[in-house]
Amino acid sequence: MPRRQVSFSIPVEECHITTMLSTVVLALAITSTRAALNVDLDSADSIRFAAGLVASKLMDYYHGEEPGQTPGILPGPPPAGPYYWWEGGALWGTMVDYWHYTHSQFYNDLTLRALVYQANPPHNDYMPPNWTASLGNDDQGFWGMSAMLAAETTFKNPPPGQPQWLALAQAVFNTQAERWDTRYCNGGLRWQIPLSNNGYNYKNSIANAIFFNLGARLARYTNNRTYAEWAGKTWDWMEGVGYIDKENWNVYDGGHVEGNCTDINRAQFSYTAAIFVQGCGFLYNYTNGEQKWRDRLEGLTNRTLNNFFLSQPKAGTRPAAMEPSCELEERNQCTTDMLSFKGYLHRWMAQTTQMAPFVRGVVMPVLRESVRSMAESCLPDGTCGFRWNRGQYDGNTGAGQQMNALGALVSLLVEQPEVKEAVTAKNGGTSAGDPNAGREGEVGEWEGESEVITDADRVGAAVVTILMVGTVMGMMIWVSATTGEEEEYARVMRGEKKKGKDRVIERT
């Protein structure tokens, strides 16, 4: 059965309002003549209430529990719907954080079922054959990060016999480590996984950012130094190839292998930078404040705030998160994927303040002003638009826009005393792991501190590729419909449209 709600049917326990009187007062405020989401940023209860409204509208886009629909995914991929498979993984990560920050369990059963259903049993590596034709390392990685978040927040564990959160994150990491490619550009992950996919020849920052992020978080959770070594190796590669600008801390999009990754696309996106910020925060915490991770975190944090919050297109606009590469003053050319980045930016920047409290003073005031502007872009019922710096609702709606608003709201709850920092295996973690996850054959159960990963512990990339390519060959009609996807992405970056169409292929 689908879980739907309308604005004023949300139960008191869902919104965590302490008394019925306060619920009534807030409800009356929301139905006032002011055409914006009414939220008091000084009241945790008010933020939770507003988050409940926004979450309800977000879940209206999810139909996976309905007859004939697929659990876990948002409607898509194109042309069946606007959303690629990865955005389902992003949705459930958002809902894990919604529970973590508000303590509402209203959507927990849906979230658990979705994350488990898409895990790709029996491999449990988030590489389901159904999505091979658009499967990238970043797509797989988003699901892996959501599983990692579930482990770190002690989200309720799946029943015995089903894949467990930590093991799922380890499987994603292990399969990606096997795809580390030194033949071209001296290392790094490619954008796409199957060699037949458009974009296989592109090594981009987001795929490597996620791998870095997972390595940092797994290192802290398991106390396994090999994960940290992989994270450090990934950072060094990003700097060496020029995707991270060591002078100014910019994070550029990527380059092609046939040009030895020197044809760098200098577009910048908030979620890529924020993933690196969060990963640096975890490594700073894991290494007990090692100077190099402090320096990297500080430089990258300051640049991210300036690139994606403080630089405004014109005087008189409100301080708010924005996507300068596509959210232009005269027009919005952000694709469906890009329309969801602001929420991740808020969530990951906020969470970093727990791992590295020294950045809290610079991060939280910026997030707060962004949320204030965001609320003005929403309707009183929790329906939110995309542009936050205009002071009004712009009518540009979707699942990504709702995830943005929800992520922004809950990010302000990070300083509440009941919101705990990410746990570790030795400090509150309950998720079962498996350092051999992602490989064929029997594996041992992980207990406490995991063993150092060796090359023999990982799945051969050739086996994965052969299996995936075999599936792709059976789906050539679908693949042909996506031909030119990477070229269309490049056109978006140049502000162009595909001839004869009003929208470009929506793929990052």
PyMOL commands that set and color helices and strands:
alter all, ss='L'
color gray80, all
select helices_A, chain A and resi 7-9+12-15+20-30+44-59+85-102+108-117+129-134+137-152+165-177+205-222+225-241+257-259+270-286+291-310+338-355+357-376+399-415+455-457+461-473+476-481+485-493
alter helices_A, ss='H'
color red, helices_A
select strands_A, chain A and resi 202-204+254-256
alter strands_A, ss='S'
color yellow, strands_A
deselect
rebuild
show_as cartoon
